[in-house]
């Protein structure tokens, strides 16, 4: 009889240990997800808008905190029907880095031309039906670097920002 109680006690102890480890593991996963969401809160409030008619791009800070640095990294256009892509050249005189971008502020940067490179369209015109996009790297108020293309979800840059792409 004693052996049965010993076996039952060992099985119950092992089961309780497994449940405790599972709860601790889930708690750790939840805590990391909450921390990641908290870190991303300000990063989500930086919005990129490309003005097709004005040939310019704007970054809007909708947060109550400044972004310590914003770098225009790259811009381009893609025709959905054909998949043809083109780079967008920034105006040579435009600032590519701004420090800081204040709370509830915006920053406009003119685009010089699209690089479609054929004789049928002027370089400054994106074809009808093309999707324009811009990528920025930015430093939030917590000292974390992020990358955002268009209004996709921000991606954390663990090794800092890249240098802006320059298309000749």
MDAnalysis code that builds the backbone (N, CA, C; Angstrom):
import MDAnalysis as mda
import numpy as np

u = mda.Universe.empty(504, n_residues=168, atom_resindex=np.repeat(np.arange(168), 3), trajectory=True)
u.add_TopologyAttr("name", ["N", "CA", "C"] * 168)
u.add_TopologyAttr("resid", np.arange(1, 169))
u.add_TopologyAttr("resname", ["UNK", "UNK", "UNK", "UNK", "UNK", "UNK", "UNK", "UNK", "UNK", "UNK", "UNK", "UNK", "UNK", "UNK", "UNK", "UNK", "UNK", "UNK", "UNK", "UNK", "UNK", "UNK", "UNK", "UNK", "UNK", "UNK", "UNK", "UNK", "UNK", "UNK", "UNK", "UNK", "UNK", "UNK", "UNK", "UNK", "UNK", "UNK", "UNK", "UNK", "UNK", "UNK", "UNK", "UNK", "UNK", "UNK", "UNK", "UNK", "UNK", "UNK", "UNK", "UNK", "UNK", "UNK", "UNK", "UNK", "UNK", "UNK", "UNK", "UNK", "UNK", "UNK", "UNK", "UNK", "UNK", "UNK", "UNK", "UNK", "UNK", "UNK", "UNK", "UNK", "UNK", "UNK", "UNK", "UNK", "UNK", "UNK", "UNK", "UNK", "UNK", "UNK", "UNK", "UNK", "UNK", "UNK", "UNK", "UNK", "UNK", "UNK", "UNK", "UNK", "UNK", "UNK", "UNK", "UNK", "UNK", "UNK", "UNK", "UNK", "UNK", "UNK", "UNK", "UNK", "UNK", "UNK", "UNK", "UNK", "UNK", "UNK", "UNK", "UNK", "UNK", "UNK", "UNK", "UNK", "UNK", "UNK", "UNK", "UNK", "UNK", "UNK", "UNK", "UNK", "UNK", "UNK", "UNK", "UNK", "UNK", "UNK", "UNK", "UNK", "UNK", "UNK", "UNK", "UNK", "UNK", "UNK", "UNK", "UNK", "UNK", "UNK", "UNK", "UNK", "UNK", "UNK", "UNK", "UNK", "UNK", "UNK", "UNK", "UNK", "UNK", "UNK", "UNK", "UNK", "UNK", "UNK", "UNK", "UNK", "UNK", "UNK", "UNK", "UNK", "UNK", "UNK", "UNK", "UNK"])
u.atoms.positions = np.array([
    [0.814, -1.189, 0.000],
    [0.000, 0.000, 0.000],
    [0.861, 1.259, 0.000],
    [1.945, 1.205, 0.765],
    [2.837, 2.347, 0.846],
    [3.437, 2.654, -0.521],
    [3.760, 1.611, -1.285],
    [4.315, 1.823, -2.620],
    [3.320, 2.542, -3.532],
    [2.035, 2.227, -3.428],
    [1.021, 2.899, -4.242],
    [0.942, 4.385, -3.897],
    [0.994, 4.693, -2.609],
    [0.956, 6.107, -2.203],
    [2.211, 6.838, -2.665],
    [3.344, 6.184, -2.605],
    [4.598, 6.794, -3.054],
    [4.535, 7.079, -4.555],
    [4.041, 6.133, -5.322],
    [3.920, 6.327, -6.774],
    [2.933, 7.452, -7.074],
    [1.787, 7.434, -6.420],
    [0.780, 8.478, -6.644],
    [1.319, 9.845, -6.251],
    [2.030, 9.903, -5.170],
    [2.606, 11.168, -4.707],
    [3.653, 11.684, -5.694],
    [4.476, 10.793, -6.226],
    [5.504, 11.180, -7.205],
    [4.861, 11.679, -8.486],
    [3.831, 10.985, -8.958],
    [3.130, 11.407, -10.180],
    [2.465, 12.769, -9.964],
    [1.832, 12.970, -8.810],
    [1.179, 14.251, -8.516],
    [2.202, 15.382, -8.442],
    [3.355, 15.105, -7.820],
    [4.411, 16.119, -7.729],
    [4.949, 16.463, -9.119],
    [5.180, 15.463, -9.944],
    [5.669, 15.695, -11.311],
    [4.636, 16.494, -12.113],
    [3.367, 16.152, -11.974],
    [2.301, 16.884, -12.678],
    [2.239, 18.334, -12.233],
    [2.342, 18.560, -10.928],
    [2.310, 19.937, -10.417],
    [3.512, 20.727, -10.904],
    [4.683, 20.077, -10.981],
    [5.886, 20.740, -11.482],
    [5.721, 21.129, -12.949],
    [5.164, 20.236, -13.746],
    [4.950, 20.525, -15.168],
    [3.974, 21.683, -15.340],
    [2.896, 21.678, -14.571],
    [1.926, 22.780, -14.650],
    [2.582, 24.092, -14.231],
    [3.382, 24.094, -13.176],
    [4.054, 25.312, -12.709],
    [5.026, 25.833, -13.762],
    [5.781, 24.945, -14.408],
    [6.700, 25.364, -15.472],
    [5.944, 25.941, -16.664],
    [4.817, 25.314, -17.026],
    [4.011, 25.814, -18.143],
    [3.470, 27.207, -17.836],
    [2.972, 27.412, -16.618],
    [2.447, 28.729, -16.222],
    [3.559, 29.772, -16.264],
    [4.744, 29.429, -15.766],
    [5.870, 30.371, -15.775],
    [6.287, 30.707, -17.200],
    [6.318, 29.701, -18.072],
    [6.668, 29.926, -19.476],
    [5.655, 30.848, -20.142],
    [4.382, 30.601, -19.964],
    [3.334, 31.451, -20.550],
    [3.426, 32.878, -20.019],
    [3.711, 33.021, -18.728],
    [3.831, 34.347, -18.125],
    [4.989, 35.110, -18.756],
    [6.104, 34.426, -18.984],
    [7.251, 35.058, -19.633],
    [6.933, 35.494, -21.056],
    [6.229, 34.641, -21.791],
    [5.836, 34.977, -23.166],
    [4.900, 36.184, -23.162],
    [3.935, 36.192, -22.274],
    [2.996, 37.324, -22.183],
    [3.704, 38.612, -21.807],
    [4.653, 38.530, -20.865],
    [5.390, 39.718, -20.444],
    [6.211, 40.299, -21.590],
    [6.873, 39.415, -22.389],
    [7.645, 39.882, -23.547],
    [6.733, 40.540, -24.576],
    [5.571, 39.958, -24.816],
    [4.625, 40.545, -25.774],
    [4.130, 41.903, -25.297],
    [3.838, 42.034, -24.005],
    [3.402, 43.323, -23.460],
    [4.511, 44.363, -23.561],
    [5.757, 43.960, -23.286],
    [6.877, 44.892, -23.395],
    [7.073, 45.340, -24.847],
    [6.973, 44.380, -25.775],
    [7.108, 44.699, -27.194],
    [6.016, 45.677, -27.639],
    [4.780, 45.448, -27.190],
    [3.684, 46.365, -27.525],
    [3.919, 47.745, -26.935],
    [4.409, 47.801, -25.704],
    [4.684, 49.094, -25.070],
    [5.785, 49.831, -25.813],
    [6.835, 49.100, -26.234],
    [7.920, 49.732, -26.989],
    [7.426, 50.248, -28.331],
    [6.489, 49.539, -28.943],
    [6.008, 49.882, -30.280],
    [4.936, 50.975, -30.271],
    [4.439, 51.331, -29.109],
    [3.337, 52.289, -29.026],
    [3.664, 53.594, -29.732],
    [4.781, 54.240, -29.399],
    [5.126, 55.495, -30.056],
    [5.492, 55.259, -31.516],
    [6.184, 54.163, -31.797],
    [6.624, 53.889, -33.167],
    [5.445, 53.817, -34.139],
    [4.301, 53.321, -33.677],
    [3.118, 53.227, -34.542],
    [2.523, 54.588, -34.870],
    [2.860, 55.611, -34.096],
    [2.254, 56.933, -34.276],
    [3.021, 57.819, -35.249],
    [4.026, 57.267, -35.923],
    [4.710, 57.975, -36.998],
    [4.071, 57.506, -38.299],
    [3.489, 58.421, -39.056],
    [2.734, 58.076, -40.261],
    [3.404, 58.714, -41.468],
    [3.550, 57.932, -42.530],
    [4.166, 58.406, -43.772],
    [3.064, 58.635, -44.798],
    [3.077, 59.809, -45.405],
    [2.107, 60.114, -46.471],
    [2.864, 60.576, -47.706],
    [2.521, 59.990, -48.825],
    [3.118, 60.406, -50.094],
    [2.047, 61.113, -50.887],
    [2.343, 62.347, -51.227],
    [1.406, 63.175, -51.984],
    [1.728, 63.045, -53.461],
    [0.913, 62.279, -54.176],
    [1.177, 62.021, -55.589],
    [1.202, 63.307, -56.422],
    [0.218, 64.166, -56.234],
    [0.130, 65.364, -57.070],
    [1.231, 66.371, -56.777],
    [1.621, 66.446, -55.526],
    [2.620, 67.449, -55.143],
    [4.041, 66.934, -55.259],
    [4.205, 65.666, -55.625],
    [5.530, 65.064, -55.737],
    [6.330, 65.259, -54.454],
    [5.719, 64.989, -53.334],
    [6.405, 65.113, -52.060],
    [5.966, 64.036, -51.096],
    [6.719, 63.910, -50.029],
    [6.433, 62.938, -48.989],
    [6.417, 63.672, -47.659],
    [5.540, 63.243, -46.757],
    [5.459, 63.867, -45.439],
    [5.468, 62.791, -44.363],
    [6.138, 63.098, -43.266],
    [6.118, 62.239, -42.083],
    [5.377, 63.013, -41.012],
    [4.376, 62.382, -40.406],
    [3.585, 63.018, -39.354],
    [3.825, 62.291, -38.038],
    [4.100, 63.060, -36.995],
    [4.250, 62.508, -35.645],
    [2.958, 62.774, -34.903],
    [2.168, 61.738, -34.686],
    [0.901, 61.881, -33.983],
    [1.033, 61.557, -32.492],
    [2.260, 61.417, -31.996],
    [2.442, 61.108, -30.579],
    [2.674, 62.386, -29.782],
    [2.573, 62.262, -28.479],
    [2.791, 63.398, -27.578],
    [4.271, 63.573, -27.250],
    [5.120, 62.704, -27.773],
    [6.557, 62.769, -27.525],
    [7.273, 63.021, -28.848],
    [8.444, 63.641, -28.801],
    [9.190, 63.845, -30.045],
    [9.883, 62.559, -30.492],
    [10.134, 62.458, -31.775],
    [11.056, 61.446, -32.284],
    [12.409, 62.136, -32.341],
    [13.422, 61.523, -31.759],
    [14.718, 62.176, -31.610],
    [15.436, 62.355, -32.936],
    [15.169, 61.461, -33.883],
    [15.767, 61.570, -35.211],
    [14.913, 60.800, -36.194],
    [14.736, 61.357, -37.390],
    [14.026, 60.683, -38.480],
    [14.910, 60.783, -39.715],
    [15.149, 59.649, -40.362],
    [15.968, 59.611, -41.583],
    [15.131, 59.051, -42.724],
    [15.060, 59.808, -43.816],
    [14.457, 59.252, -45.027],
    [15.437, 58.250, -45.562],
    [15.013, 57.007, -45.668],
    [15.917, 55.943, -46.088],
    [15.792, 55.679, -47.583],
    [14.563, 55.542, -48.084],
    [14.371, 55.217, -49.493],
    [12.935, 55.512, -49.885],
    [12.696, 55.624, -51.172],
    [11.341, 55.804, -51.687],
    [11.283, 55.183, -53.078],
    [10.073, 54.815, -53.495],
    [9.934, 54.214, -54.804],
    [8.486, 54.133, -55.232],
    [8.277, 53.536, -56.384],
    [6.934, 53.359, -56.932],
    [6.879, 52.005, -57.613],
    [5.693, 51.394, -57.596],
    [5.497, 50.096, -58.220],
    [4.151, 50.089, -58.925],
    [4.146, 49.619, -60.158],
    [2.908, 49.475, -60.915],
    [2.351, 48.097, -60.595],
    [1.145, 48.064, -60.017],
    [0.558, 46.802, -59.572],
    [0.339, 45.827, -60.730],
    [-0.120, 46.338, -61.868],
    [-0.470, 45.460, -62.986],
    [0.753, 44.750, -63.561],
    [1.851, 45.467, -63.747],
    [3.033, 44.881, -64.392],
    [4.126, 44.474, -63.417],
    [4.084, 45.024, -62.213],
    [5.141, 44.744, -61.246],
    [6.383, 45.589, -61.469],
    [6.336, 46.487, -62.462],
    [7.470, 47.351, -62.757],
    [7.715, 48.278, -61.567],
    [8.965, 48.434, -61.186],
    [9.303, 49.312, -60.071],
    [10.246, 50.404, -60.526],
    [10.264, 51.460, -59.765],
    [11.173, 52.568, -60.042],
    [11.571, 53.206, -58.727],
    [12.769, 53.724, -58.698],
    [13.213, 54.458, -57.516],
    [12.719, 55.887, -57.619],
    [12.643, 56.530, -56.498],
    [12.279, 57.940, -56.454],
    [13.503, 58.701, -56.001],
    [13.842, 59.707, -56.747],
    [15.004, 60.519, -56.383],
    [14.532, 61.693, -55.538],
    [15.258, 61.916, -54.461],
    [14.948, 63.052, -53.607],
    [15.569, 64.307, -54.194],
    [14.961, 65.428, -53.916],
    [15.519, 66.706, -54.322],
    [16.899, 66.834, -53.685],
    [17.893, 67.254, -54.466],
    [19.267, 67.335, -53.966],
    [19.403, 68.249, -52.759],
    [18.602, 69.292, -52.702],
    [18.718, 70.261, -51.613],
    [17.882, 69.904, -50.388],
    [17.127, 68.824, -50.472],
    [16.237, 68.461, -49.368],
    [17.029, 67.821, -48.230],
    [16.613, 68.134, -47.026],
    [17.217, 67.501, -45.850],
    [16.737, 66.064, -45.782],
    [17.650, 65.133, -45.583],
    [17.290, 63.719, -45.494],
    [17.206, 63.252, -44.046],
    [17.732, 64.054, -43.106],
    [17.716, 63.702, -41.684],
    [17.197, 64.907, -40.910],
    [16.308, 64.665, -39.977],
    [15.815, 65.753, -39.129],
    [15.942, 65.316, -37.671],
    [16.397, 66.249, -36.846],
    [16.572, 65.998, -35.403],
    [16.036, 67.192, -34.652],
    [15.168, 67.107, -33.756],
    [14.141, 66.077, -33.574],
    [12.912, 66.433, -34.393],
    [11.996, 65.493, -34.495],
    [10.666, 65.759, -35.063],
    [9.744, 65.888, -33.869],
    [9.323, 67.116, -33.584],
    [8.571, 67.408, -32.369],
    [7.229, 66.697, -32.279],
    [6.684, 66.724, -31.080],
    [5.374, 66.127, -30.840],
    [4.330, 66.803, -31.716],
    [3.475, 66.037, -32.336],
    [2.384, 66.514, -33.197],
    [2.893, 67.383, -34.340],
    [4.117, 67.119, -34.801],
    [4.712, 67.893, -35.894],
    [4.744, 67.037, -37.159],
    [5.043, 67.677, -38.281],
    [5.235, 66.925, -39.517],
    [6.437, 67.487, -40.264],
    [6.942, 66.690, -41.182],
    [8.120, 67.063, -41.953],
    [7.856, 66.699, -43.400],
    [7.985, 67.680, -44.280],
    [7.780, 67.458, -45.712],
    [9.127, 67.390, -46.412],
    [9.231, 66.501, -47.363],
    [10.440, 66.424, -48.177],
    [10.013, 66.306, -49.638],
    [10.538, 67.188, -50.488],
    [10.163, 67.122, -51.906],
    [10.878, 65.970, -52.613],
    [10.187, 65.390, -53.563],
    [10.784, 64.363, -54.413],
    [11.135, 65.003, -55.745],
    [12.330, 64.752, -56.202],
    [12.778, 65.395, -57.435],
    [12.205, 64.709, -58.660],
    [12.334, 63.389, -58.747],
    [11.846, 62.697, -59.935],
    [11.773, 61.205, -59.693],
    [10.972, 60.557, -60.510],
    [10.894, 59.107, -60.501],
    [11.852, 58.593, -61.561],
    [12.458, 57.478, -61.326],
    [13.447, 56.953, -62.260],
    [12.912, 55.890, -63.180],
    [11.826, 56.162, -63.896],
    [11.281, 55.134, -64.785],
    [12.196, 54.904, -65.977],
    [12.844, 55.941, -66.442],
    [13.895, 55.791, -67.432],
    [13.474, 55.418, -68.835],
    [12.258, 55.701, -69.243],
    [11.925, 55.463, -70.646],
    [11.553, 56.799, -71.299],
    [11.464, 56.801, -72.606],
    [11.237, 58.052, -73.329],
    [9.767, 58.436, -73.404],
    [8.866, 57.521, -73.078],
    [7.442, 57.805, -73.213],
    [6.899, 58.662, -72.079],
    [7.500, 58.579, -70.924],
    [6.995, 59.338, -69.774],
    [8.083, 60.269, -69.270],
    [7.700, 61.442, -68.841],
    [8.707, 62.289, -68.211],
    [9.174, 61.639, -66.914],
    [10.402, 61.878, -66.548],
    [10.978, 61.269, -65.355],
    [10.207, 61.623, -64.087],
    [9.519, 62.748, -64.089],
    [8.860, 63.187, -62.864],
    [7.453, 62.624, -62.708],
    [7.017, 61.786, -63.644],
    [5.642, 61.281, -63.575],
    [5.629, 59.791, -63.286],
    [4.873, 59.408, -62.268],
    [4.640, 57.982, -62.014],
    [3.433, 57.577, -62.831],
    [3.457, 56.406, -63.451],
    [2.323, 56.007, -64.279],
    [1.061, 55.816, -63.451],
    [-0.066, 55.977, -64.125],
    [-1.353, 55.795, -63.466],
    [-1.435, 54.381, -62.897],
    [-1.950, 54.263, -61.691],
    [-2.098, 52.959, -61.057],
    [-0.875, 52.498, -60.294],
    [0.123, 53.369, -60.169],
    [1.314, 52.963, -59.423],
    [1.126, 53.254, -57.939],
    [1.775, 52.460, -57.148],
    [1.730, 52.637, -55.692],
    [3.066, 53.237, -55.244],
    [3.000, 54.373, -54.587],
    [4.205, 55.036, -54.105],
    [4.471, 54.603, -52.667],
    [5.737, 54.475, -52.295],
    [6.079, 54.099, -50.933],
    [7.334, 54.829, -50.486],
    [7.463, 54.982, -49.216],
    [8.651, 55.583, -48.623],
    [9.063, 54.785, -47.409],
    [10.352, 54.787, -47.121],
    [10.874, 54.097, -45.940],
    [11.650, 55.094, -45.105],
    [11.374, 55.108, -43.812],
    [12.127, 55.953, -42.878],
    [12.691, 55.080, -41.763],
    [13.817, 55.512, -41.233],
    [14.381, 54.941, -40.014],
    [14.274, 56.048, -38.977],
    [13.844, 55.706, -37.770],
    [13.638, 56.760, -36.784],
    [13.913, 56.280, -35.374],
    [14.297, 57.240, -34.538],
    [14.661, 57.011, -33.143],
    [13.557, 57.561, -32.263],
    [12.928, 56.690, -31.459],
    [11.827, 57.157, -30.620],
    [12.337, 57.750, -29.306],
    [11.442, 58.229, -28.491],
    [11.803, 58.902, -27.242],
    [12.449, 57.939, -26.242],
    [12.290, 56.634, -26.435],
    [12.900, 55.638, -25.547],
    [14.284, 55.217, -26.012],
    [14.760, 55.816, -27.113],
    [16.087, 55.471, -27.617],
    [16.115, 54.215, -28.470],
    [14.974, 53.793, -29.010],
    [14.901, 52.606, -29.852],
    [14.775, 53.018, -31.321],
    [15.543, 52.359, -32.192],
    [15.478, 52.626, -33.627],
    [14.425, 51.737, -34.273],
    [13.688, 52.323, -35.231],
    [12.616, 51.631, -35.951],
    [12.747, 51.911, -37.436],
    [12.168, 51.028, -38.248],
    [12.051, 51.229, -39.686],
    [10.583, 51.066, -40.042],
    [10.123, 51.914, -40.943],
    [8.740, 51.804, -41.400],
    [8.686, 52.108, -42.886],
    [8.048, 51.225, -43.627],
    [7.828, 51.428, -45.058],
    [6.342, 51.653, -45.253],
    [6.014, 52.789, -45.835],
    [4.605, 53.150, -45.962],
    [3.991, 53.184, -44.574],
    [2.839, 52.587, -44.432],
    [2.238, 52.515, -43.110],
    [2.141, 51.069, -42.628],
    [3.111, 50.243, -43.088],
    [3.224, 48.897, -42.552],
    [3.629, 48.985, -41.083],
    [3.515, 47.882, -40.400],
    [3.893, 47.839, -38.982],
    [5.376, 48.185, -38.830],
    [5.723, 49.003, -37.836],
    [7.133, 49.336, -37.623],
    [7.946, 48.084, -37.278],
    [9.198, 48.087, -37.733],
    [10.111, 46.986, -37.476],
    [11.275, 47.538, -36.652],
    [11.590, 46.884, -35.559],
    [12.667, 47.329, -34.681],
    [14.014, 47.094, -35.350],
    [14.896, 48.099, -35.323],
    [16.250, 47.985, -35.854],
    [17.199, 47.794, -34.679],
    [17.689, 46.598, -34.497],
    [18.524, 46.295, -33.342],
    [19.934, 46.862, -33.462],
    [20.388, 47.119, -34.686],
    [21.752, 47.601, -34.894],
    [21.799, 49.045, -35.373],
    [20.761, 49.805, -35.093],
    [20.743, 51.215, -35.465],
    [20.266, 51.428, -36.884],
    [20.277, 52.685, -37.320],
    [19.731, 53.015, -38.642],
    [20.713, 52.704, -39.766],
    [20.156, 52.586, -40.948],
    [20.997, 52.486, -42.129],
    [21.210, 53.886, -42.694],
    [22.176, 54.000, -43.556],
    [22.395, 55.281, -44.221],
    [21.367, 55.416, -45.355],
    [20.842, 56.621, -45.560],
    [19.852, 56.804, -46.619],
    [20.380, 56.341, -47.981],
    [19.508, 55.699, -48.744],
    [19.871, 55.227, -50.074],
    [19.887, 56.409, -51.026],
    [20.926, 56.520, -51.813],
    [21.029, 57.600, -52.796],
    [21.042, 56.957, -54.179],
    [20.043, 57.292, -54.987],
    [19.943, 56.767, -56.339],
    [20.488, 57.817, -57.298],
    [21.446, 57.415, -58.103],
    [22.026, 58.360, -59.074],
    [21.222, 58.392, -60.345],
])
